[in-house]
Amino acid sequence: GRLRHPAVILVPGARAVDRDENLAGVPIYQQIAGSLAERGFMVLRYDRRGFGQSGGRVESATLQDSADDALAAFRWLKKRRDVDTSRISILGHSEGGTVAMIAASREDDIASLILLATPGIRGADAILEQQSQQLEQMQATEAERTAKIELQKRIQLAVISGVGWENLPTDVRKQADTVWFRSLLIFDPSTVISKVKQPVLIVQGSL
């Protein structure tokens, strides 16, 4: 009989402009795919909505829509005769991990879940935390930091509630007022991870 390989799906994240998941000049997914393939795994990478040859628009797709795409990739792999269908895992980096988590919670036949640098707190809190760290690295003054964080809080509140836009710059609304960003802000990983029955590997960097 034909050899069946275990398989891993690499779920693209918010910053993925291509299937290599380039971040700070490092093609994260290209490196992971190569390492896994060398060890006998079949690896599936795909362009997220609105990129490469994938249709749709990224700003109009919620996290749940992205999980639908990941599950479509899973179902496609399951039909292949060269895949060990009992050993298909799903891996996500950053927001891709959030999407992978949702997909695993909805499909018990996914064998395992791998989360790389995936936020463990509510989306709105994670973004404020990231911004705070960036401002610290830029050595912004205390006043600059406070002003930027306050503005970000007002933007996030407007995106979630739909009110308060009149006091914010119009270009900010054009950028932030999307169903994708809203779904990210309100996402709480603790409610989803409790529904994940599969083994989970969580990898977080300390720097």
C-alpha positions in Angstrom: 0.0 0.0 0.0 0.9 3.6 -0.4 2.8 5.3 2.4 0.7 7.6 4.5 2.3 10.6 6.2 1.4 12.5 9.3 0.5 16.1 8.3 0.6 19.6 9.8 -1.5 22.6 8.7 0.2 26.0 9.2 -2.5 28.6 9.8 -1.5 32.1 8.7 -1.7 35.0 11.2 -2.7 38.7 11.0 0.7 39.8 9.8 1.1 37.1 7.1 1.4 38.8 3.8 2.4 35.4 2.3 2.5 31.8 3.3 6.1 32.2 4.7 4.8 34.2 7.6 7.7 36.7 7.3 8.3 38.6 10.6 11.3 40.9 11.1 12.9 39.3 8.1 12.5 35.7 9.4 10.3 33.4 7.2 8.9 31.6 10.2 6.6 29.2 8.4 9.1 28.4 5.6 11.6 27.3 8.2 9.0 25.2 10.2 7.7 23.6 7.0 11.2 22.7 5.9 12.1 21.2 9.3 8.9 19.2 9.5 9.2 17.9 5.9 12.7 16.7 6.7 11.2 14.6 9.5 8.6 12.9 7.3 5.6 15.2 7.8 3.5 16.5 5.0 3.0 20.2 5.5 0.2 22.4 4.2 0.5 26.2 4.0 -2.0 28.5 2.3 -2.5 32.2 1.6 -5.0 33.8 4.0 -8.0 35.6 2.5 -7.2 38.6 0.4 -3.6 37.5 -0.2 -1.8 35.6 -3.0 -4.3 33.6 -4.9 -6.9 33.4 -2.1 -10.1 35.4 -2.8 -12.1 37.4 -0.3 -11.0 40.4 1.8 -9.0 40.1 5.0 -10.8 42.9 6.8 -14.3 41.4 6.3 -13.3 37.9 7.6 -13.8 37.3 11.3 -11.6 34.9 13.4 -14.4 32.3 13.0 -14.3 32.8 9.2 -10.5 32.2 9.2 -11.2 29.0 11.3 -13.6 27.9 8.6 -10.7 28.2 6.1 -8.4 26.2 8.3 -11.1 23.5 8.6 -11.5 23.5 4.8 -7.8 22.8 4.6 -8.1 20.0 7.1 -11.0 18.4 5.2 -9.0 18.6 2.0 -6.0 16.8 3.6 -8.3 14.1 5.0 -9.3 13.1 1.5 -5.8 12.6 0.4 -4.6 8.9 0.1 -1.0 9.8 1.1 -2.0 11.3 4.5 -2.4 9.5 7.8 -5.8 11.0 8.6 -5.5 10.1 12.3 -2.4 12.3 12.6 -3.3 15.7 11.1 -2.2 18.5 13.5 -2.8 22.2 13.3 -0.2 24.9 14.1 -0.6 28.6 14.4 1.8 31.5 15.2 0.4 34.7 16.9 -3.2 35.3 15.6 -2.8 32.2 13.5 -2.7 30.3 16.8 -5.9 31.9 17.9 -7.5 30.7 14.6 -6.0 27.2 15.0 -7.4 27.0 18.6 -10.9 27.8 17.3 -10.5 25.2 14.5 -9.3 22.5 17.0 -12.2 23.3 19.4 -14.7 22.7 16.5 -13.1 19.6 15.0 -12.3 16.6 17.3 -10.6 14.7 14.4 -7.7 17.2 14.4 -5.0 15.2 16.2 -3.2 18.0 18.1 -2.8 21.7 18.4 0.5 23.7 18.4 0.4 27.4 19.6 3.5 29.6 18.9 3.5 33.0 20.6 -0.3 33.0 20.8 -2.0 35.5 23.1 -3.4 33.9 26.3 -5.5 37.0 27.2 -8.5 38.8 25.6 -7.6 40.4 22.3 -8.2 44.0 23.5 -5.9 43.5 26.5 -3.2 41.8 24.4 -3.1 44.7 21.9 -2.8 47.3 24.7 0.0 45.2 26.2 1.8 45.0 22.9 1.5 48.7 22.3 2.7 49.5 25.8 5.9 47.4 25.2 6.5 49.0 21.8 6.3 52.5 23.3 8.7 51.4 26.0 11.2 50.2 23.4 10.8 53.5 21.5 11.7 55.2 24.8 8.5 57.4 24.5 8.0 59.9 27.3 5.5 59.2 30.0 3.0 61.8 28.5 3.3 60.3 25.0 2.7 56.8 26.3 -0.3 57.8 28.3 -1.8 59.7 25.3 -1.2 56.8 22.9 -2.7 54.2 25.2 -5.7 56.3 26.0 -6.3 56.8 22.2 -6.0 53.1 21.6 -8.5 52.4 24.4 -11.0 54.8 22.9 -10.5 53.2 19.4 -11.0 49.7 20.8 -14.1 50.8 22.7 -15.6 52.4 19.6 -14.9 49.2 17.5 -16.5 46.9 20.1 -19.5 49.1 21.0 -20.0 51.0 17.6 -20.3 54.3 19.4 -17.8 57.2 20.1 -16.4 57.5 16.6 -17.3 61.2 16.3 -14.4 62.1 18.6 -11.8 60.1 16.7 -10.0 60.9 13.4 -11.8 59.6 10.3 -8.7 57.9 9.0 -8.5 55.9 12.2 -12.1 54.7 11.7 -11.4 53.6 8.1 -8.5 51.5 9.4 -9.9 50.1 12.6 -13.6 49.7 12.1 -13.6 46.2 10.5 -15.4 43.0 11.5 -12.0 41.3 11.6 -10.6 43.7 14.2 -13.7 43.6 16.3 -13.6 39.7 16.3 -10.0 39.9 17.5 -10.7 42.5 20.2 -13.6 40.5 21.8 -11.9 37.1 21.5 -11.2 35.4 24.9 -8.9 32.4 24.5 -10.0 31.0 27.9 -13.5 30.3 26.7 -12.2 28.4 23.6 -9.2 26.5 25.1 -11.6 24.8 27.5 -13.3 23.2 24.5 -10.1 21.8 23.1 -9.9 18.1 23.8 -6.6 17.4 21.9 -3.1 17.4 23.2 -1.7 21.0 23.1 1.9 22.2 22.7 2.4 25.9 23.7 5.7 27.6 22.8 6.3 31.2 24.1 9.5 33.2 23.8 10.8 35.1 26.8 12.1 38.0 24.8 
